[in-house]
Amino acid sequence: MSPMTQTSLRARITALIDQSAYNASVVEHGAWLAERLGARLQLRHLREAEESVADAKALLARAAERLADQGAPTPDLSLVEGDLLAGAISAEASLLVLGKRGAGSGEDRSALGDHVEPIVRGLETPICLASQVFLPIQRVLAITDANPARRAALDLLARGQGLADLDLDAVVVARPGDDPETKLAMARGALDGRAATFAIHAESLGEALWRYLEDRPADLIVISRAVLLAEGERSLAASHGSLWAARASVIVC
C-alpha cells in the first residue's frame, strides 16, 4: 500500500518549490491535494548556490502569502540545503508535489525537467508532477496496463476518499497479444462502479492516452511506477506523443 492511501490528519504533503514558472502551480496543487486528502501541507525550498538565505526565505514567505490570500490553511515552511533528491527523501512526505519541468525547460512541453527522473526512480513515495498552471480538477484518469499485478493506480483511487466526488475514468492499455478483461474486471471491482472503464488497444501508453484525450478531457492522470517504468527508456523520454505532453498533471504512485 502506498503512503498516499493511508492519509490522515497527520499525513504530510510536501510541495518542492523553486523559482521556475511552475512555482505557483506547485503550491496550489499541494494545497488542493492537502485539502482533499486531509493532510498537512509543507512548502519546502532547496536553496540554490547563487541564492542568498534571505532570498530563499522570501520565496517561501511569498508562497505562504499566496495561500493565505486564497483562504488556505497556513503551511509549514522548510528551507534546506543540498541536492533535490536528498531534499525529497528527507521530507518524509506521504506525497511530493513538484513541477513537471524546471526553469531551463523553455517552451518544450514534450520533455520532463532533468530533476524529475532521479526522483521518480529513486523514491517509492507518490509524486504529483504539476502542470505549469493549476486548473480546476474535475476528471481523474487512472491509466494502467493489462498486467493484473500492477494495480497501484487503481488502489490509490479506490482508497483516496477525497477524490470520490470527482469524475473517475480508468483506461487499461492492451498491447498486441494482451487480454485486458481481467484488469478491466479488477478496475470495476476496485472502484466499485464509481469509474467509467475502458480498454484501448495500442502500442504504448502515450498512444492510448492521446486517443482517450481526443474524446474526453482529463485534469489529473494517475499511473503507477511499475506500469510507467515497464515502458523502458521511452517512459520518461521527450516525445510529443507521450503522456508528459498532455496538459494534465500526473501522479506517479
Backbone torsions as a table, in degrees:
resi	resn	phi	psi	omega
1	MET	NA	130.4	-178.6
2	SER	-76.6	155.6	-179.6
3	PRO	-55.5	-32.7	-175.6
4	MET	-67.2	-26.6	-178.2
5	THR	-77.8	-4.3	-179.0
6	GLN	-112.9	27.0	-174.5
7	THR	-60.9	143.0	176.6
8	SER	-148.6	-177.5	179.2
9	LEU	-63.9	-19.6	178.9
10	ARG	-92.4	-7.1	178.2
11	ALA	-67.3	153.7	-177.7
12	ARG	-129.0	132.3	171.7
13	ILE	-106.5	126.5	-179.0
14	THR	-110.1	122.2	175.8
15	ALA	-99.5	119.0	-179.7
16	LEU	-89.0	108.3	-173.6
17	ILE	-107.1	155.2	179.3
18	ASP	-147.8	-162.5	-177.3
19	GLN	-99.2	16.7	-179.0
20	SER	-81.2	175.1	178.4
21	ALA	-70.3	-8.6	-179.4
22	TYR	-90.0	-4.8	-171.5
23	ASN	-56.0	-52.4	-177.3
24	ALA	-62.2	-40.5	-179.8
25	SER	-65.2	-40.7	178.3
26	VAL	-60.1	-44.8	178.9
27	VAL	-60.7	-45.7	-175.9
28	GLU	-72.1	-36.6	173.8
29	HIS	-62.7	-42.2	178.8
30	GLY	-60.3	-44.5	-179.8
31	ALA	-65.2	-41.5	179.7
32	TRP	-62.4	-46.0	-179.4
33	LEU	-67.0	-39.7	179.2
34	ALA	-61.9	-43.2	178.8
35	GLU	-64.9	-44.7	-177.8
36	ARG	-64.5	-37.2	-171.5
37	LEU	-103.9	7.6	176.9
38	GLY	63.7	40.0	-175.5
39	ALA	-116.6	163.2	175.3
40	ARG	-86.6	140.5	-179.9
41	LEU	-101.6	131.5	171.6
42	GLN	-117.5	131.6	170.8
43	LEU	-99.2	122.3	-176.4
44	ARG	-123.1	132.8	178.6
45	HIS	-126.3	129.5	174.0
46	LEU	-94.2	113.8	-175.7
47	ARG	-65.2	131.0	179.2
48	GLU	-85.5	158.9	-171.3
49	ALA	-57.8	-38.5	-176.6
50	GLU	-87.9	3.1	-174.2
51	GLU	-101.3	130.9	177.9
52	SER	-75.0	159.5	177.6
53	VAL	-61.6	-39.4	-179.8
54	ALA	-63.2	-42.1	179.4
55	ASP	-66.5	-38.5	-180.0
56	ALA	-64.9	-42.2	178.1
57	LYS	-65.7	-36.7	179.2
58	ALA	-65.7	-36.2	177.4
59	LEU	-61.3	-45.2	177.9
60	LEU	-64.0	-42.5	-178.5
61	ALA	-63.2	-40.9	179.2
62	ARG	-64.8	-38.6	178.6
63	ALA	-64.5	-41.4	178.5
64	ALA	-65.3	-38.8	178.7
65	GLU	-64.9	-36.3	178.0
66	ARG	-59.8	-43.5	179.0
67	LEU	-68.2	-39.0	178.7
68	ALA	-61.4	-39.5	178.8
69	ASP	-64.3	-25.5	179.8
70	GLN	-93.2	2.0	178.0
71	GLY	80.7	15.3	-179.2
72	ALA	-83.1	155.5	177.3
73	PRO	-60.2	153.3	179.5
74	THR	-66.7	125.2	-179.7
75	PRO	-84.0	162.0	167.8
76	ASP	-77.2	146.3	-179.6
77	LEU	-116.1	138.4	-177.1
78	SER	-139.4	121.5	175.1
79	LEU	-113.4	121.7	-175.3
80	VAL	-132.0	165.9	177.3
81	GLU	-110.8	164.0	175.2
82	GLY	108.3	-172.5	-177.7
83	ASP	-84.5	166.8	-172.1
84	LEU	-66.0	-41.3	-179.1
85	LEU	-62.0	-45.3	178.3
86	ALA	-61.9	-40.1	178.6
87	GLY	-65.9	-35.4	178.2
88	ALA	-69.1	-42.4	-179.9
89	ILE	-65.0	-45.1	-175.9
90	SER	-70.7	-14.0	178.3
91	ALA	-65.2	-27.5	179.7
92	GLU	50.0	47.4	-176.2
93	ALA	-92.0	159.5	171.3
94	SER	-76.0	-27.3	179.5
95	LEU	-156.2	137.2	176.7
96	LEU	-104.9	145.6	174.2
97	VAL	-123.9	129.8	174.8
98	LEU	-149.0	165.1	-179.0
99	GLY	-73.5	147.4	175.2
100	LYS	-59.5	-32.1	-174.7
101	ARG	-138.5	160.8	-179.5
102	GLY	-106.0	-169.6	-175.0
103	ALA	-63.9	-26.2	-176.3
104	GLY	-90.6	5.6	-174.9
105	SER	-79.1	-17.8	179.7
106	GLY	61.9	-140.2	-176.3
107	GLU	-95.7	2.6	-178.7
108	ASP	-73.0	112.9	-178.6
109	ARG	-101.0	8.5	179.3
110	SER	-98.3	-14.4	-174.3
111	ALA	-109.1	146.2	170.1
112	LEU	-81.2	156.2	173.7
113	GLY	-67.3	154.1	-178.9
114	ASP	-61.9	-22.4	-177.6
115	HIS	-77.0	-15.6	-169.5
116	VAL	-78.3	-48.4	-172.0
117	GLU	-57.6	-45.7	178.8
118	PRO	-58.9	-34.1	-179.9
119	ILE	-74.0	-43.9	178.3
120	VAL	-59.7	-42.9	-177.4
121	ARG	-80.3	-27.7	-171.1
122	GLY	-92.4	-14.4	-177.3
123	LEU	-119.3	155.6	170.8
124	GLU	-99.9	-11.4	179.9
125	THR	-63.5	138.7	172.0
126	PRO	-58.0	142.0	-176.7
127	ILE	-129.6	129.2	172.0
128	CYS	-99.3	117.3	176.9
129	LEU	-95.1	104.8	-169.9
130	ALA	-81.8	141.5	172.0
131	SER	-71.0	170.2	-174.1
132	GLN	-68.6	-27.3	180.0
133	VAL	-125.6	131.3	175.7
134	PHE	-81.8	122.5	177.1
135	LEU	-120.7	156.1	179.9
136	PRO	-52.3	134.2	-178.5
137	ILE	-99.6	115.0	-177.9
138	GLN	-117.9	-35.3	178.4
139	ARG	-122.5	130.3	177.8
140	VAL	-111.0	132.8	180.0
141	LEU	-115.1	123.6	168.6
142	ALA	-95.6	123.5	178.2
143	ILE	-117.1	129.7	-174.4
144	THR	-144.0	173.4	177.3
145	ASP	-101.9	-172.8	-174.6
146	ALA	-86.4	-0.9	-178.9
147	ASN	-75.8	116.7	-177.6
148	PRO	-63.6	-21.0	-177.8
149	ALA	-75.9	-17.2	-176.7
150	ARG	-105.3	92.5	-172.3
151	ARG	-130.6	17.4	-175.9
152	ALA	-60.1	-37.2	-179.7
153	ALA	-65.2	-40.7	178.0
154	LEU	-65.5	-41.9	180.0
155	ASP	-64.3	-38.6	179.7
156	LEU	-61.3	-46.6	179.4
157	LEU	-68.7	-33.9	-179.9
158	ALA	-64.7	-36.1	-176.2
159	ARG	-99.4	-9.9	-179.1
160	GLY	-80.7	81.8	-173.2
161	GLN	-62.4	-27.3	179.4
162	GLY	-70.7	-8.5	179.2
163	LEU	-103.4	2.0	-169.6
164	ALA	-64.4	-27.8	-176.2
165	ASP	-90.6	3.9	177.9
166	LEU	-90.2	160.9	172.0
167	ASP	-71.5	127.8	-178.2
168	LEU	-117.9	133.3	172.6
169	ASP	-124.5	149.3	174.4
170	ALA	-130.8	125.0	178.8
171	VAL	-114.5	126.2	173.3
172	VAL	-101.1	119.6	-179.8
173	VAL	-89.9	118.0	-179.1
174	ALA	-107.6	116.6	174.9
175	ARG	-83.3	167.0	179.5
176	PRO	-51.6	127.8	-179.3
177	GLY	93.0	-12.1	178.8
178	ASP	-82.5	145.4	171.1
179	ASP	-109.3	111.0	-174.5
180	PRO	-82.1	-5.1	-168.9
181	GLU	-63.6	-39.8	179.6
182	THR	-62.5	-43.8	-179.5
183	LYS	-69.8	-35.7	176.1
184	LEU	-62.5	-44.4	178.0
185	ALA	-62.8	-38.2	177.5
186	MET	-63.5	-41.7	179.5
187	ALA	-64.6	-43.9	179.6
188	ARG	-62.6	-40.4	179.8
189	GLY	-69.3	-45.0	-177.2
190	ALA	-64.4	-37.4	-176.6
191	LEU	-96.4	4.0	170.0
192	ASP	51.6	41.9	177.7
193	GLY	75.2	4.4	-177.5
194	ARG	-81.0	-11.4	-175.4
195	ALA	-121.6	147.3	167.8
196	ALA	-80.1	131.4	-176.2
197	THR	-116.1	139.9	-177.3
198	PHE	-136.1	151.9	165.3
199	ALA	-112.8	132.7	176.4
200	ILE	-124.3	121.5	178.7
201	HIS	-85.7	118.8	-175.6
202	ALA	-156.9	165.1	-179.7
203	GLU	-81.8	-21.9	-175.5
204	SER	-150.3	164.4	176.4
205	LEU	-61.9	-43.6	-178.3
206	GLY	-60.6	-44.2	178.5
207	GLU	-60.4	-44.9	-179.8
208	ALA	-63.9	-42.3	-179.1
209	LEU	-60.4	-46.4	-176.3
210	TRP	-70.3	-28.8	173.5
211	ARG	-68.2	-38.9	175.7
212	TYR	-62.3	-46.5	-175.1
213	LEU	-67.3	-18.3	175.3
214	GLU	-63.5	-26.5	-175.9
215	ASP	-110.7	-27.9	-173.3
216	ARG	-139.6	132.8	176.3
217	PRO	-78.3	150.4	173.2
218	ALA	-132.7	136.3	-178.3
219	ASP	-100.8	-21.2	179.8
220	LEU	-147.3	127.8	179.9
221	ILE	-107.9	134.9	177.5
222	VAL	-117.6	127.7	180.0
223	ILE	-143.1	144.9	179.7
224	SER	-83.5	153.4	174.9
225	ARG	-58.7	-41.9	-176.5
226	ALA	-60.5	-43.4	178.8
227	VAL	-68.3	-44.7	-178.2
228	LEU	-60.7	-49.9	-174.4
229	LEU	-76.2	-17.4	174.3
230	ALA	-66.4	-17.4	176.2
231	GLU	-70.3	-13.8	-178.8
232	GLY	83.0	-156.9	-174.5
233	GLU	-61.5	-28.1	-176.9
234	ARG	-73.3	-12.2	-174.6
235	SER	-64.3	-33.0	-178.5
236	LEU	-112.7	13.1	-176.1
237	ALA	-86.8	161.8	176.4
238	ALA	-74.8	129.0	177.3
239	SER	-164.1	135.0	178.3
240	HIS	-67.9	-15.6	177.6
241	GLY	-101.0	10.9	-178.1
242	SER	-88.4	168.2	178.6
243	LEU	-69.9	-18.6	-179.6
244	TRP	-73.1	-19.2	179.7
245	ALA	-81.0	-10.6	179.3
246	ALA	-71.5	153.0	178.6
247	ARG	-64.9	-32.2	-172.7
248	ALA	-64.0	149.5	168.7
249	SER	-73.8	161.4	-174.3
250	VAL	-131.4	130.2	170.0
251	ILE	-102.2	122.5	174.4
252	VAL	-101.5	121.4	-173.8
253	CYS	-126.0	NA	NA
